[in-house]
Amino acid sequence: MRSTTFILALALIVACSINSAFSQTSSNTQVQYPHMAFTGDPTSMMFSWYTQENTTTSTCHVGLESGSYQFTGTGYTAEWMTGKGIMHHAMVTGLTPSTKYYYVCGDPQGGFSDPFTFTTAPSSNVPFSIGLYGDMGTERAGETIKRVNDLAKDERVSWIYHVGDISYADDQPDFQYTWNRWFDLMDPTTAIMPYMTLPGNHEFIADASPEIWEETRYFKVYNTRFNMPSYSSNGSTNMWYSFDYSYVHFISIDTETDYPGAVFGDHFGDQLAWLENDLQVATSSPDRKPWIIVGGHRPMYSSDHDQSNATDGAPMNTDDNDAYSIQVAFEDLFHKYGVDLYFTGHVHSYERTYPVYQNHVNSTSYVNPQGLVEVVIGCAGSIEGLSDKDPSHWNDPEPSWSAYRYGDGFGYGILDIYNSSTIAWSFYTSDNNKLMDSFVIVKDPSLSS
């Protein structure tokens, strides 16, 4: 009996020692806001987290069981201003695709995070779903955030795609607090599945805090906080990049800089040359993906009266909107290489187009569509409110290319990719989770459009 008691006590001590090795040891080095991103390789994952003060290492451990970690990645740190915390980024490689893992991140001396789970990307074409939206923030997004966190908890989606205007920290007097607050609210999602982002105009600078304009301008904080896979796709920081996931080649573009007429000028490289090369490679590859989906913050097609001509619905430029410039820069490339869907935000409402090219609708059918389908979903909860809650803000009558529009409330979307021929999209309101719009794209040579 004494021997059994001794063995049990020894086992308890060992277990406690293992757990303490991966526990927090200092509030200043406590791991906060863990999140992750795809790398373009299904056998690896990029992990990011925040600490108030720096640590000796930036380490992430991954394993098939909590407390038993077979894979380790050691990364690097970044900060946008002294005294405003440290971001850590570490890639872990050698993983198995489509596999659920546990991970902790941190430092042996500074302490590690609690264990979380994640699932690696697939190496083959399999059905999957993603949550998708833009223009969120913290002040009015509570219902959307709850819906998204529920999607993650219930494993309804595999990952999230946020098409710009993330925290709206630039609209708040306490810039750093608002960024941290957003990450804290989204932690139930960002800690357990990849959170893919692209830049919006509200990532440009701490607009409400002139004392830190120089430290924050040109998307510095956004590029410090996240780590998207530009390194594996010859892109530029977190501004533009691409990656494959199952049936889809995803491309994130930058509608804020680096094309003729861009609101914030040229800063990060030749985006259009990169985009054409990326599309050429994607469409000529022997392993070509059957779908190409692009995300960008600003729309080409929106019937909001600040975005398009009331007479014929043609995209136009206004003070802080450049729908026409975006159309001129990107639409022909999208058409030339057969981009299927373009998801955008910026306008704080919801709108879906028919397949459209150069303002013309060839057919209202989504069976073998002869044009780009654009979805504007900039209504996740912006502090600035809804763009088109007042119906007079919509162009009336709606343009021929506008299939459905909704401006009465906040919402989010789910994209279901079933196979090489069928994609389904659903838009829900955040307050009551009501399905407001849906459509299915079918590509089948045996069917006529």
FENWO-V404642 format. One record per residue. N is the residue number from 1. RES is the residue in one letter. D_CENTER is the distance of its C-alpha to the mean C-alpha in whole Angstrom. Layout:
# FENWO-V404642
((N,RES,D_CENTER) (N,RES,D_CENTER))
This chain:
# FENWO-V404642
((1,M,57) (2,R,57) (3,S,56) (4,T,53) (5,T,52) (6,F,52) (7,I,49) (8,L,47) (9,A,47) (10,L,46) (11,A,43) (12,L,42) (13,I,43) (14,V,41) (15,A,38) (16,C,38) (17,S,38) (18,I,35) (19,N,33) (20,S,34) (21,A,33) (22,F,29) (23,S,29) (24,Q,29) (25,T,32) (26,S,31) (27,S,29) (28,N,29) (29,T,27) (30,Q,25) (31,V,22) (32,Q,19) (33,Y,16) (34,P,15) (35,H,12) (36,M,11) (37,A,9) (38,F,11) (39,T,13) (40,G,15) (41,D,17) (42,P,18) (43,T,20) (44,S,18) (45,M,15) (46,M,14) (47,F,15) (48,S,14) (49,W,16) (50,Y,19) (51,T,22) (52,Q,25) (53,E,27) (54,N,27) (55,T,28) (56,T,30) (57,T,27) (58,S,23) (59,T,24) (60,C,22) (61,H,24) (62,V,23) (63,G,25) (64,L,26) (65,E,28) (66,S,27) (67,G,30) (68,S,30) (69,Y,28) (70,Q,29) (71,F,26) (72,T,25) (73,G,23) (74,T,24) (75,G,22) (76,Y,22) (77,T,22) (78,A,20) (79,E,21) (80,W,21) (81,M,24) (82,T,27) (83,G,27) (84,K,24) (85,G,23) (86,I,22) (87,M,18) (88,H,19) (89,H,17) (90,A,19) (91,M,18) (92,V,20) (93,T,22) (94,G,24) (95,L,23) (96,T,23) (97,P,21) (98,S,20) (99,T,21) (100,K,21) (101,Y,21) (102,Y,22) (103,Y,21) (104,V,22) (105,C,21) (106,G,24) (107,D,27) (108,P,31) (109,Q,32) (110,G,29) (111,G,28) (112,F,26) (113,S,23) (114,D,24) (115,P,23) (116,F,20) (117,T,19) (118,F,16) (119,T,17) (120,T,16) (121,A,15) (122,P,18) (123,S,21) (124,S,22) (125,N,21) (126,V,20) (127,P,19) (128,F,16) (129,S,14) (130,I,10) (131,G,9) (132,L,7) (133,Y,8) (134,G,8) (135,D,11) (136,M,11) (137,G,14) (138,T,16) (139,E,19) (140,R,19) (141,A,16) (142,G,18) (143,E,18) (144,T,15) (145,I,14) (146,K,17) (147,R,16) (148,V,13) (149,N,14) (150,D,17) (151,L,15) (152,A,14) (153,K,18) (154,D,19) (155,E,17) (156,R,16) (157,V,13) (158,S,12) (159,W,9) (160,I,6) (161,Y,3) (162,H,3) (163,V,6) (164,G,7) (165,D,10) (166,I,9) (167,S,12) (168,Y,15) (169,A,17) (170,D,19) (171,D,20) (172,Q,22) (173,P,25) (174,D,24) (175,F,21) (176,Q,20) (177,Y,21) (178,T,18) (179,W,16) (180,N,17) (181,R,18) (182,W,14) (183,F,13) (184,D,17) (185,L,16) (186,M,13) (187,D,14) (188,P,15) (189,T,12) (190,T,10) (191,A,14) (192,I,14) (193,M,11) (194,P,8) (195,Y,5) (196,M,3) (197,T,3) (198,L,6) (199,P,9) (200,G,11) (201,N,15) (202,H,15) (203,E,13) (204,F,17) (205,I,19) (206,A,21) (207,D,22) (208,A,24) (209,S,26) (210,P,28) (211,E,29) (212,I,26) (213,W,25) (214,E,26) (215,E,24) (216,T,21) (217,R,21) (218,Y,19) (219,F,16) (220,K,17) (221,V,16) (222,Y,12) (223,N,13) (224,T,15) (225,R,13) (226,F,10) (227,N,11) (228,M,9) (229,P,12) (230,S,14) (231,Y,17) (232,S,17) (233,S,16) (234,N,18) (235,G,16) (236,S,16) (237,T,14) (238,N,11) (239,M,12) (240,W,12) (241,Y,12) (242,S,12) (243,F,12) (244,D,14) (245,Y,14) (246,S,17) (247,Y,18) (248,V,15) (249,H,15) (250,F,11) (251,I,11) (252,S,9) (253,I,12) (254,D,13) (255,T,15) (256,E,16) (257,T,18) (258,D,20) (259,Y,21) (260,P,25) (261,G,25) (262,A,21) (263,V,21) (264,F,21) (265,G,23) (266,D,23) (267,H,21) (268,F,19) (269,G,21) (270,D,22) (271,Q,19) (272,L,21) (273,A,23) (274,W,20) (275,L,18) (276,E,22) (277,N,22) (278,D,19) (279,L,20) (280,Q,24) (281,V,23) (282,A,21) (283,T,23) (284,S,26) (285,S,25) (286,P,28) (287,D,25) (288,R,23) (289,K,20) (290,P,21) (291,W,18) (292,I,16) (293,I,13) (294,V,12) (295,G,9) (296,G,10) (297,H,11) (298,R,14) (299,P,16) (300,M,19) (301,Y,21) (302,S,21) (303,S,24) (304,D,24) (305,H,27) (306,D,25) (307,Q,23) (308,S,26) (309,N,30) (310,A,32) (311,T,34) (312,D,32) (313,G,29) (314,A,28) (315,P,25) (316,M,26) (317,N,26) (318,T,27) (319,D,26) (320,D,23) (321,N,21) (322,D,22) (323,A,21) (324,Y,24) (325,S,23) (326,I,20) (327,Q,22) (328,V,25) (329,A,22) (330,F,20) (331,E,22) (332,D,24) (333,L,22) (334,F,20) (335,H,23) (336,K,25) (337,Y,23) (338,G,22) (339,V,19) (340,D,18) (341,L,15) (342,Y,14) (343,F,11) (344,T,11) (345,G,12) (346,H,14) (347,V,17) (348,H,17) (349,S,18) (350,Y,18) (351,E,19) (352,R,19) (353,T,22) (354,Y,24) (355,P,24) (356,V,25) (357,Y,26) (358,Q,27) (359,N,28) (360,H,30) (361,V,29) (362,N,31) (363,S,30) (364,T,29) (365,S,28) (366,Y,25) (367,V,28) (368,N,27) (369,P,26) (370,Q,27) (371,G,24) (372,L,21) (373,V,19) (374,E,17) (375,V,15) (376,V,15) (377,I,13) (378,G,13) (379,C,15) (380,A,13) (381,G,15) (382,S,16) (383,I,19) (384,E,20) (385,G,21) (386,L,21) (387,S,22) (388,D,24) (389,K,25) (390,D,29) (391,P,29) (392,S,31) (393,H,28) (394,W,27) (395,N,29) (396,D,32) (397,P,33) (398,E,29) (399,P,29) (400,S,30) (401,W,26) (402,S,25) (403,A,25) (404,Y,24) (405,R,23) (406,Y,22) (407,G,22) (408,D,24) (409,G,21) (410,F,18) (411,G,16) (412,Y,13) (413,G,13) (414,I,13) (415,L,13) (416,D,16) (417,I,17) (418,Y,20) (419,N,22) (420,S,23) (421,S,24) (422,T,22) (423,I,19) (424,A,19) (425,W,17) (426,S,17) (427,F,17) (428,Y,18) (429,T,19) (430,S,18) (431,D,22) (432,N,24) (433,N,21) (434,K,23) (435,L,22) (436,M,22) (437,D,21) (438,S,21) (439,F,22) (440,V,22) (441,I,22) (442,V,25) (443,K,26) (444,D,29) (445,P,32) (446,S,35) (447,L,34) (448,S,34) (449,S,32))
